[in-house]
Amino acid sequence: MKALCQTVVAFFLAAQGVFAAERPNLIFILTDDVGYGDVGCYGATHVKTPNIDRLAKEGTKFTDAHATASVCTPTRYAFMTGRYAWRQPGTGIAAGNAPALIKPGTVTVPSLLKQAGYATGLVGKWHLGLGEGPTDFNGEIKPGPLELGFDYAFFIPATGDRVPCVFVENHRVFGYDPADPIQVSYGKKIGDEPTGKDPEVKLKIRPGPGHFDTVVNGVSRIGFMTGGKAARWVDEDIADTLTTRAVQFIESHQKGPFFLYLATHDIHEPMVPHPRFRGTSDCGWRGDVIHQLDWTVGQVLATLDRLKLTGNTLVIFTSDNGGAIKNTYDDGTNPLHARQKPNAGLRDFKGSLYEGGHRIPFIARWPEHIPAGRVSTQLIAHVDVLATVAALTGQKLPAEAGPDSFNVLPAWLGLKTDTPARDHLVLQNNGQRPLALRQGQWVLIETGAQSRNGTKAAPGYELYNLADDPAELHNVAEAQPERIKRMSEELERLRTAGRSRP
Ligand code: CA
């Protein structure tokens, strides 16, 4: 049996050249704050996601895939670089005027694909810092995505709930008016004007907890941006704008090969659905923006169908961290949001080291090579995309690149191998500590300075057996001192080793 598996692996390695010659298009759809249970094919019943479900029907759905962190910036850093973000201080949730967190010259997913002859585009949320910091949005804004391998970029600098509330196209604010210069603050308030243009959303302004002291739908932007009035986005139009840009990028590069990194704003706060989606779910605006997200995915798939690109385009659908429910809405829909359980019974939410913080939907569709309608239980993570894409395009990663990125192409393709794609994975929340170590069915979680959604505990460890206890209800640390010792020592070794890639 072992010999047979090795034969399969050998065949696979030989086949990599074939894949490189095929040069499939790649669309990586990284959604925001969509939890493990937030789409129909992962069990959601209060929202309808026929387009995302179509991807699962025509591709492979992974049940043990993880964002490498439980919040935005470190997950995106790990995806782009193949390196755990906790290895670099300052990669926690970035301010909207933070400096570029990835140094130009770093080997990234887009730079690797560009080297293989791909046209590379970013449409959507960036949140990895820009320029030297604090970013000046009134001139040429760099370094940024274009200095890291993208040929084209149309993006939200940070997130929808952070200033500046403008899009950047390549190196400039889109729609910039030099007569109305932009100023943003991540300290003192510099005004009291709302940042968006949405009349309905303004009605929902109320004081409350947030990053600062005033919020829109739980979101703190008011008073921290002045100028750039003509360039400001309309929250309810963001999905339409990004979808249009994504479709245009595919159309412009249909001769291929192309790589589109579509980082949706949905379903991050402030969760303002376009009016045509409002009330379409029975769980408030949170459900409605899931419908809006599904529409975006549908537009992308319809474009591939129309241009006859479906067969040789690898589409990945995933999320940057687990889901969350926030009761900060003034639109009367708070009680409805919780009808849709974001993480399908996994413990905790976005911002946590428990499974609800980082286990996410991950679907891969490539009709010519990935099995349809299959479910994979392989352990994989976003940090693996770099090494996997290198294998897909027949490139050897330089020794210093992607130090934590594993080639999981056999798992994506549903090939049988005699070892799992990954034998371990390190997970983080927002900073250098605490971390969690996954090994097989076991997960060791450092406690102490716990996640923002987690409970505080004395420094130590929790241990869960995910095979018996996927909801992490039973901490078995006390009964397993030997395992705690082995795993905690291994975590320390990984922490100091600087790399984990074989
Ligand atoms: Ca997120």
Residues whose N, C-alpha, C, O or C-beta is under 5 A from the ligand:
A	BS01	CA	D32 D33 V71 C72 D320 N321
